[in-house]
Amino acid sequence: MSEPTKPARKTDAVRAVTALLPRWSEWKPALRAPGADLLAGLIVALVALPLALGFGVSTGLGAAAGLTTAIIAGVVAAVFGGSRFQVSGPTGAMTVVLVPIVAEYGPTGVLAVGLMAGVILLALAVAGVGRAVRYMPAPVIEGFTAGIAVVIALQQVPSALGITDAEGDKVWQSAFDAVRSFVSHASILTPTVAVTVAIVMLVGGRLAPKVPFSLVAVAGATVVTQLFDLDIARIGTIPSSLSAPSLSFFHLGDVTALLAPAFAVAALAALESLLSATAADSMGVGARHNPDRELFGQGLANIAAPLFGGIPATGAIARTAVNVRSGARTRLAALTHAVILAAIMYSAAGLVADIPLAALAGVLLATTVRMVETASIRAISRAGRGDTVVMLSTFLVTVVFDLVTAVAVGVGFAAVLALRAVARSATVEKVPLDALDAVSKEEQDLLREHIVAYRIDGALFFGAAHSFLLELADVSDVKVVILRMSRVTTIDATGAIVLKDTITELEHRRITVLISAAKPEHLRPLTALGVFTTKDDEARRVFETTPQAIAYARTLVTEATAPRG
């Protein structure tokens, strides 16, 4: 086949990039019936506002940086991203990564890292790396989703208890510190607001699913606290405008030093966004995201946000979950959320400032309850002990450590268990000789006494190779061993070495080893390792079919047992 021409390659590249661009058809359902999406976007905006402000402050760049990120990245990712439910913005996981970058490189360093991470994400999208998430085991996704739900709930504990100075590097540590502080200075007002909002959402959602009880509960809590002038923490003052776009923070001389942090930020953004989109698929009906396009959208979002002074962004599972549970149907909801945040920044900062933080904590606490799919967790738990171990380990590491570590541990456990299952499925079985019907009864008995056949099933790799060696080590009192390899699925280097050692051991005991029905790709590593020293040697040992091997073995046995004159 001839090499593709340059115009053909160029057409393929253009087609690949075009597939990542938004389509008009995605917006038609939203324009026909926008009500549900507009309402969901409003609810998500109210939830996203304090989170954006808080995450901006946590990184050290200030509340304006967080809100800017939610607006700019939210718009760009909503239009160009690969999930119709995904809501993007600053997240807690990203904040953890950014804090040491701010400490070492300063605010401008973080902006440069975000821009570079965006370029890396674009490259990953064009390369098709996003599709790798399809191979993420279901127990890892379920454990991650449940773990994130717990992390989000723990993040709300200080606000729900009215504690503003909780300390701790991990969310569970700050939650514990908040509980300890609350016990020593207990005040029932703030937790009552949070619990009431959560109960109204959960109970009301069951009784009347179409009513936006999160909005009703937040509005009610705000009105009550204002009417009675209750002493409770509010959102407070927020910035009133976006800064003008600028590239003044980016210097070519800093690229080399910032490359490693940029790859770390890009990896986290890709992983968190893809897992968030996958979790949204499981919560939505008939929803399937495009992973490469999601990376493309997140890449553009992370290029755009720093230009306006925003920090790196990812798909945010908390806001995405609120979006799905609030009745979002299309990507218009995520776009609306960003537009409303911009409108709030410019015109309604005073009204939003009076919303109690405890009310928003209650919204997120209710959301975490809805995030956990108990039916899926029970199904995976019943599927087998291995899947349960993977799910629980992913869940625990997500809560105790972080998302990236959790996914690495979960996938690691899943890989080990999968290898174990494949190794157990590989068998070496003694089988009866075929193609002996044409010989006499006496010759059949003679051949069966001196020839034995084994069929190898499955993968002959490092996990199963040594059990294979032990199986054949006891072969004795025969002249020929036939290895039937038609059912072998793969051979790795370890498997080939063990097979070579087995053949060498048998031949030291004057037992000839013949191979039948092996695929060419399985013979290649054996030839490379010197199992067959010459072409003639290979021709004498390897046969296309088992009957041919038996016929050759019959000749060897007949010659060896023939009476000498």
N, C-alpha and C positions, 0 to 999 in steps of 0.2 A: 504494500500500500504506500502511495506517495505521501510526502510531507504536506501538511496543510499550507496553502499559500498565505502570504502576508495579509491580503484583503480578508481572507476567511478568518484568520486569527483575530484581526481587528474587529470583524463583525461579531465574533464570539465574545470579545471583551466588552464591546458596546452593549451587547445583549445582557451580559452579566450585570453591568452597572444599571442598565434600564430596569432590570427586575427588582432593584433595590429602591426605586423611586415610587412616590405615592401615586395612586390612581384615582380618577374622578369617581369611579364606581363605589369607592369606599365611603364617599360622603353623601351619596344619593339617599340612603335610608335616613340619615340624620336630618337632611333638609326636608324630607317628607313628613317626619314626625319628630321634631327636636325636643319636645317637652321633657321626656324622661332624662335625656342627656344633659339638658340645661340644669335641671334640678339636681342631678347627681354631681355635676360640676360645681354647683354652689355648695353642696354639703362637703365635698372633698376640699374645696377652698378653705372652708371654715376650719377643717381639721388640719390642713396643710400649713396654715398661717403660723400658728405657734411653733410647729415643728421646724419650719423654715427659719424663723427668727432664732429659735434655740440652737439649732445646729450651726447657724452662722456665728453666733456668739461662742459656741464651744470650740470652733476651729481657731478663734483668735482674730478673724477678719471682721467681726461685727455682724449685727442683725441685718444690716442692709445687704451684705454679701449673700446671706442665706435666702432672703426674700428675692433678691435679684436672680439667684440660681433657680428658684422655684418658678419664676415667671419666664425667663428666657429659655432655660432647658425644658420647662414644661411645654411651651409652645412648639419648639423645634422637634422634640421627641414625639409629641402628639401627632404632628403632621408626617414626619419621616420615619417613625418607629415601626416595628413589626407587629405590635400587639394593639388591638383596638381598645383594650382596657387599661393598659399600662399608664401609670401616672409617675412622672419623673421629677426629681428634685434632689436636694441635699438629704443624706441619710445618716443614721447613727454609725453604721459600719464604716462608711467613708470618712466620717469625722475622726474615727479612731486612727485611720491611716494618715490623715492630713495633719493632725496635731504635731507629730515629730517633724514633718516636712516644714511646717511654719516655723518651728523652733530653730531649724538648721538653715533654712533658706529665706525666711521672711515671707510676708504677704505676697510680694511680687513673684517669689519663687513658686508659690502655690498656684498662682494664675498661669505661669509658664508651664508647670507640670500638667495642669488641667488641659491646656491647649495641646500639648504634646500627646497626652493620653487620648485626646479626641482623634488625632491623626492616626495613632496606633489602632484604635477601634475601627476606623474606616478601612485600614489595611486588612484587619481581621475579617471584616465583613466581605470585602471583595474576594478574599482568599477562601471564603466559605467555611470559616472556622466555627461559626455559630451553630451549624448543624450538628456539631459534636454533642450538644446538650441532649439530643434525642437518645443518646446512649446512656443517659443518666438513669440509674436504677430507680424504680418507683419507690422502694423503701427509703432511699436517700431523699427524694423529693418530699415524701410524707413526713419524714423526720425533721427535715429542714423547715417545712411549713409550720409544723407544730412547735418546733423550737423557736422560730421567729415570733410566733404568737405569744409564747411565754416571755420572750425578750421584750416585746412591745408592752406587754402587761407590766413587766417589772419596771420598764422605763416610766410608766405612769404613776408608780407608787408614790414618789415624792410629791408630785403635783396633787394627787388624790388625797394625800394626808396633809397638805399645806406646808411641806418642808422645803425650804429653798436652798439649804446649804448642805444637802446630803453629799457625802464623799465616797469615793470608790472608783477604781479603774474599770471594773466590770459592772454591768447593770445590776446583777444580783447583789454585788457589794454595796452599791449606792442605795438599792431598795432596802437592804437590811439596815443600813445606817439611818435611812429615813424612818423606818419602823421604830428603831431604838430611840431616835430623837422624839418621835411622836408619843411614845409611851411615857417619856419623862416630862413632856409638856402637852398632854392630850387636849385636843379641841375637836369637838364632834362636828362642827359646822362644815369644814371643807370636805371631809370624807362623806358626809351626808349628801352634799351636792353631787359628788362624783358617783356615788352608788345610786342615787335617785335617777340621774341621767342614764346610767347604764341599764337600770331596771326598766325605765320607760321605753328605751330602745328595744330591749329584748322581748319584753312582754307585748308592747305595742306592735312590734314587727310580726309577732306570731298572730295576733288578733286581726290586724289590718296591714298586710304586707305592703300595700301601695302608698300608705301614708308615710311621709318622710319624718319619722319620729326623732331622728337625730337632730334635725333642724328645729323641730318643735321643742325638744328637750333643752337644747342649747339656748334658744330664744327665751324659753320660760325661766331658765336658771338666771339668765342675764337680767330679765325684768325684775324678778324677785329680789335679787341681790341689790339692784338699784333702788327699788321702792323702799326696802327696809334698811338701806345703807349698811349692808353687812360687811364686816371686816374680813375680806377674802381676797386672795391674790388675783389680779387681772392681767390680761395680756400686756397692757401698758403702751407707751408711745412706740410708734413704728415709723420708719423712714417714709418720706412723702414723694420721692421721685427716683427714677433710674438715672444712673450716670451716663455720660456720653461714651460711645464705643471708642476704645483706644487699644493700640498694640505697644504702648510705651513700656510695658512690663517685660516684654520679650527681647532677649539679647542672645544673638547667635553664640557668643562665647560661653554661655551658660548651658548650652544644649548637652554637652558631654556629661557634665556633673549631674544634670537633672534627668538623664535618660533612665537610670535604674528606678527612681521614684515614679517616673511616668509610666513605666511598664507595670509597676505594682498597682498604681491607680487604675490603669487600663484593665488589668486582670480582674481586680475587684469589681470595677464597673461592669465588665462583661459578665462575670459570674453572677453578681447580684441581680442584674437586669434580666438575664436569661432565666434564672431560677424564679424571679418574681413573675415574669411573663408565663412561665410554666405553671406556677401556682394559680395565677389568674385563669389560665385555661381550665384548670380543674374546678374552679369556683363558678365559671361561666358556662352557659349552655351552648354547645356547638362552636366553641371558641378555639382557634388554633393559630398561634402566632408564627411569624416567619422569623426564625432566629438570626439569619444573616442580616435581614433588614432591620431587626431590632438593634444589632450592633451598629449598623449604619446610622440609624437615628440617634443612638446614644453618642456616637462619634461626632456627628454634627452638633449635637446639643453641648458637648463638652468643648467644642471649638468656639461656639458662640458665647457661652456663659462667661468665660474669662474676659472677653472683649468689653463686657459691661461691668466687670468687677465681681463676677460670680465664682463660686468654688466648684470643683468637680461634682458631677451629678450622676445618679444611677436611677434605674427603675426602683421605686419605693414600694415595698410590699404592703406597708400599713395603709398608705393612701390608695394603692391599687385595690386592696381588699375593700376599703370603704367605697371606692368607685363601683366595684362589682355589686356589692351588697346594697348600694343605694339605687340600683336599677339602671346603670349605664348600659347602653346598647351599642354605641359606636365610639370612635375616637373623638367625637365632638365633646364628650364629657370631660376628657383630659384637657382639651384645648380650652374649654369653658373655665375650668378650674384656674388655669394660668391667667386668662383674661380677667377673671374676677379678682385674682390677687393683684393684678396691675391696677384695676379700678379701685380696689381698697387702698393701695399704696397712694394713689393720686387724690382720692376724693373722700374716703370714708375712714380714715385712720382713727378719728375720734370715737366713732361708734364701736369699732372693733376693739379699741383699747379697753372697753368696759366688760368684755366677755371674761367670765371666770376661767382660769386655767383648769380648775377642778372639773368644770363642765366638759371641757375638751378631753380631759383625762378619762372621764366617764364614757365618752364616745369611743375612744380607742379601746377601753376595757371591754365594752360590748362587742366591738369589732373583732377582738382577739377570740372571743367565745365563738363567733360565727366563722372564723377562719378555719378552725380545726374540723376536719371531716372525720367524725368518729366512725362512720361506716367503713371508710377506706382503711383507717387504722386497724379496726377489728378484722377486716378481710386480710390484710397483710400479716397480722399476728397469727391468724389461723393457717396461713399459707405454709409456714414452716419456721423452725427455730432460727435458721440462718437469716431469713428476711427480718425476723423480729430483732435479732442482734444488730443488723445494719441500721434499722430504723431507730432503735433506742440509742445506739452510739452516736448517730448523726444528731439526734435530738439533744442529748446531754452535752455534746461538745459545742453545739450551737449556743446553748444557754450559758455554759460555763466559760467558754473561750470566745470563738468568733466564727463567722460564717465560712471563711475560706478554709480554716482548719477543719471545721465540721464536714464540709464537702470532701476534703482530702481524706479524712478518716473514714467517712461513709463509703466513698468509692473504693478505698483501700480494702476495707472489710468485704465489700461486695465482690471485688476482684479475687481475693483469697478464697472466698466461699465458692465462687464460680469455678476457679481452678481446681478446687477440691472436688467439686461435683463432676467436672470433666475427667479428672484423674480416676475417680471411682467408676466412671462409665467405661473406661478403657479396660478391655478384658483380653486374656489369652486363653483360648479354649481348645482342648484337644478334640479333633473331629475325625470321623471315619474316612478311610480312603475311598475315593471315587474311582471310576474308570477301571474297575477290576473284574467286571462281569464277564469279559471276554476270555479270561484265563481260567485254568482248571482250579478245582477246590484245593488241591494240594499247593498250587502256586499261590493262591490267595492267602492261605495260612502262612506260607513262607514270607510273602511280602509284608503282611500285617505284623509279622514278628520282627521284621528288620526295618520297616519304614513307619514313621509316625508323622502326622500332619497337625499343625496348630494354626488356628485362625486368629488373627489379631484384629480386634474391633476398636474403633475410636481413635483418640489422639495419642500418639507415642511422643510425649514431651516430658520435660523435667519432672512434672508432678507424678507421672505414672510409670516412668521408665524403669525405676528400680524394682517395682513390684513385678514388672515384666521379666527382668533378669532372674528374680527369685523363682518365678514360675517355671522357667526353662532350665534352671540349674540342676534339677533332679533328673533330667532326662538321661537314661542310661540303657545299655543292652540293645541299642539299635544301631543301624549303619547309616541311615539317612533321616534327616529332619527336614520337612517341607514347611516353610512359613508362608501361609496364605495371607496376602496383604491387600486384597481388593477392598476391604472395608476400613482400611486405615484412612483417617481424615487428614492428619497432618503429622509431620515428623520435625522436631526441632533438633538443634545441635546435640543437646543432652541425650535425646532419644536415639539419635544416630550413633553416638558414641557407645551407649549402653548396648545397642543392637550389635555393633561391631565387636564389643567385648564378649558378648554372648556367643556370637559366631566363632570367634577365636577360641574361646573356652571349649566349645563343642568339638572343634576341629583338632584341638590338642588331645582330645579323647578319641580321635579317629572317627568322628561322626561327620559326615558330609552334610552341609546345610544348603538347601535349594530355596529359592524365593520365587513365588508365583503371583501373577496378576498385580504386581506393584505398579503404581503410576510413575511416569518418568520423573515428576518433581520430587517423589519420595526416594527414588534411586540416586538422585543427584548428590545429596549429602553423604550417602554411603560411599559413592565413588570418590568424592572429595576426601573422605577420611581414610581411603586406602583399603576398604573392604574387598574391592576387586583390584588386584595388582595390575592386571592386563586386560585388554579387550577380550582375549580368548577366555580368560578366567571368568569375566562377567558373563560371557555367552554360555559357559558351561553351568553357571549357577542361577541365572535369571530366566524365567519362562513367562510367556504371555498368559498362559492358562495353567490351571492346576493339573488337568489331565496330561499336558505335555511334561510337567515336572514329575508326575507319577511314572510316566513312561520312561523318562531318563533314570529315575531312581530304581525302577525295575531292572534296567540294564545293569546298573552298578551292583545291585544285590545279586542278580543272576551270575554276574562275573565273579563276585566275591565268594559265592557259595558253590560254584561249579566244581565238580571233582577234578583234581589235577591228575594228568596222565603220567 
